[in-house]
Amino acid sequence: MKNYEITDIIDLRGNTTIQSTFVSDDNINREYFKFHYIPLSTSEYEQYANAEKDKENFNHGVGYTYVLENKSRIKEIFDILAQRKGGVLFHCTAGKDRTGIISALILGLCNAYIKDIIANYEVTNTYLADTDIIEKYSENLKKSSPKFIITFIENLLKKYDSFEDYILSCNVPKENIEKIRKKLCG
């Protein structure tokens, strides 16, 4: 990761997830990397996922929308993205739900096309196909269906009009938004 100039690592998992998964941050060289533990889940998100996960019409995007209310943590993440000179790696367990939400917010903030945000989210299926990371999850939780991220984006845009408006509602300073755009978009 040093070769890619990664200087910070953000772990988006909650305590329950950390304890129930083999993915560990214990091997991180904390002398080189600055580590940030910022659990992104909310109790509403967890309750929704647990109650609905086995239903045929399950839509994880509804659960993702609950995460939008976790504004202090979103602010913390975006402030880190803006302030660090090096790259920032962020992760959860499978890299599709919490990581997908943050990726969608970053891409939206950088004015990516919605179809590209959806494609970025969907590619997770390809990377998870050869792993056993999410083997124990119900079938609906294993997917990164386009319907999930589309629902999330639609709900965000219905309430906030734009990705930037949402990020601003999290009290991320406009200056930090511009720093992120400059860092990622040139």
C-alpha positions in Angstrom: 0.0 0.0 0.0 3.0 2.3 0.6 3.7 2.0 -3.2 0.3 3.5 -3.9 0.9 6.3 -1.4 -1.8 5.2 0.9 -1.4 6.9 4.3 -4.7 6.4 6.0 -7.0 3.4 6.5 -10.7 3.8 7.4 -12.4 0.7 8.8 -16.2 1.1 8.4 -17.2 -2.1 10.2 -19.0 -2.2 13.5 -17.8 -4.2 16.5 -20.2 -7.1 15.8 -18.9 -7.4 12.2 -15.3 -7.2 13.3 -15.8 -9.9 15.8 -17.6 -12.2 13.4 -15.3 -12.0 10.4 -11.8 -13.1 9.6 -10.9 -9.7 8.0 -8.5 -8.2 10.5 -6.7 -4.9 10.8 -4.3 -6.3 13.3 -1.5 -6.6 10.8 -1.5 -2.9 9.8 1.8 -1.1 10.4 0.4 1.7 12.6 3.7 3.5 12.5 3.2 4.2 8.8 -0.6 4.1 8.3 -3.0 6.3 10.3 -5.9 4.1 11.2 -9.4 5.4 11.7 -12.3 3.3 13.1 -15.5 4.8 11.9 -18.4 2.3 12.0 -20.9 3.3 9.5 -23.9 1.1 10.3 -26.9 2.4 12.2 -29.3 0.4 14.3 -32.1 1.1 11.7 -29.9 -0.2 8.9 -29.2 -3.4 10.9 -32.8 -3.9 11.9 -34.0 -3.4 8.3 -31.4 -5.9 6.9 -32.1 -8.5 9.5 -35.9 -8.3 9.1 -36.0 -8.1 5.3 -33.0 -10.1 4.1 -34.9 -13.3 3.2 -37.9 -11.7 1.5 -38.2 -12.0 -2.2 -38.5 -8.2 -2.8 -35.6 -7.3 -0.5 -33.9 -4.1 -1.4 -30.7 -3.3 0.5 -30.8 0.2 -1.0 -33.6 1.0 1.5 -31.2 0.0 4.3 -28.4 2.0 2.8 -30.6 5.1 3.0 -30.7 4.8 6.8 -26.9 5.3 6.8 -27.4 8.8 5.3 -28.6 9.8 8.8 -25.2 9.0 10.2 -24.0 12.5 9.3 -21.3 12.9 11.9 -19.5 9.8 10.7 -19.9 10.8 7.0 -18.4 14.2 7.9 -15.5 12.5 9.7 -14.8 10.3 6.6 -15.0 13.2 4.2 -12.8 15.5 6.3 -10.2 12.7 6.3 -10.4 12.4 2.6 -9.9 16.1 2.2 -7.1 16.6 4.7 -4.8 13.8 4.0 -2.0 14.3 1.5 -1.7 10.6 0.6 -4.4 8.2 -0.5 -7.1 6.9 1.9 -8.2 3.3 1.8 -11.6 2.6 3.2 -13.2 -0.8 3.7 -15.8 -2.9 5.4 -16.1 -6.7 5.3 -17.2 -7.5 1.8 -16.6 -4.1 0.2 -20.1 -3.7 -1.1 -22.4 -2.2 1.4 -20.7 0.4 3.6 -17.8 0.7 1.2 -20.3 1.0 -1.7 -22.1 3.8 0.0 -18.9 5.8 0.5 -17.8 5.1 -3.0 -21.1 6.2 -4.4 -21.0 9.4 -2.4 -17.4 10.2 -3.5 -18.2 9.4 -7.2 -21.4 11.5 -7.0 -19.5 14.4 -5.4 -17.0 14.2 -8.3 -20.0 14.4 -10.8 -19.6 10.8 -12.1 -22.5 9.7 -14.3 -25.1 7.7 -12.3 -24.6 4.8 -14.7 -20.9 4.7 -13.7 -21.7 4.8 -10.0 -24.0 1.8 -10.6 -21.4 0.0 -12.6 -18.7 0.6 -9.9 -21.1 -0.9 -7.3 -22.0 -3.9 -9.4 -18.4 -4.9 -10.1 -18.3 -6.1 -6.5 -20.1 -9.2 -7.6 -17.1 -10.1 -9.8 -14.6 -9.7 -7.0 -16.8 -11.6 -4.4 -17.4 -14.5 -6.7 -14.1 -16.2 -5.8 -14.1 -15.6 -2.1 -15.8 -17.0 0.9 -16.0 -13.7 2.8 -19.8 -13.6 2.7 -20.5 -17.3 2.4 -22.6 -17.3 5.7 -24.8 -14.4 4.5 -28.3 -15.0 3.1 -28.5 -15.0 -0.7 -30.0 -11.5 -0.8 -27.2 -10.0 1.3 -24.5 -11.6 -1.0 -25.6 -9.5 -4.0 -24.6 -6.1 -5.2 -27.7 -5.7 -7.3 -28.0 -2.5 -9.3 -31.5 -2.0 -7.7 -29.8 -1.5 -4.3 -27.5 1.4 -5.3 -30.2 2.9 -7.6 -32.7 3.0 -4.7 -30.0 4.6 -2.5 -29.2 7.2 -5.1 -32.8 8.0 -5.8 -33.6 8.4 -2.1 -30.5 10.7 -1.6 -31.4 12.9 -4.6 -35.0 13.1 -3.7 -34.2 14.5 -0.3 -31.0 16.5 -1.0 -31.2 17.3 -4.8 -27.4 16.6 -5.2 -24.6 14.6 -3.7 -22.9 17.9 -2.8 -26.0 19.1 -1.0 -26.1 15.9 1.1 -22.3 16.2 1.9 -22.9 19.9 2.9 -25.8 18.8 5.1 -23.2 16.7 7.0 -21.4 19.9 7.9 -18.4 19.1 5.6 -17.0 22.5 4.7 -17.2 23.6 1.0 -13.4 24.0 1.2 -13.1 20.3 2.0 -15.4 19.3 -0.9 -13.2 21.3 -3.3 -10.1 19.7 -1.9 -11.6 16.2 -2.5 -12.6 17.1 -6.0 -9.2 18.6 -6.8 -7.4 15.5 -5.3 -9.5 13.0 -7.3 -10.5 14.9 -10.4 -7.5 17.2 -11.0 
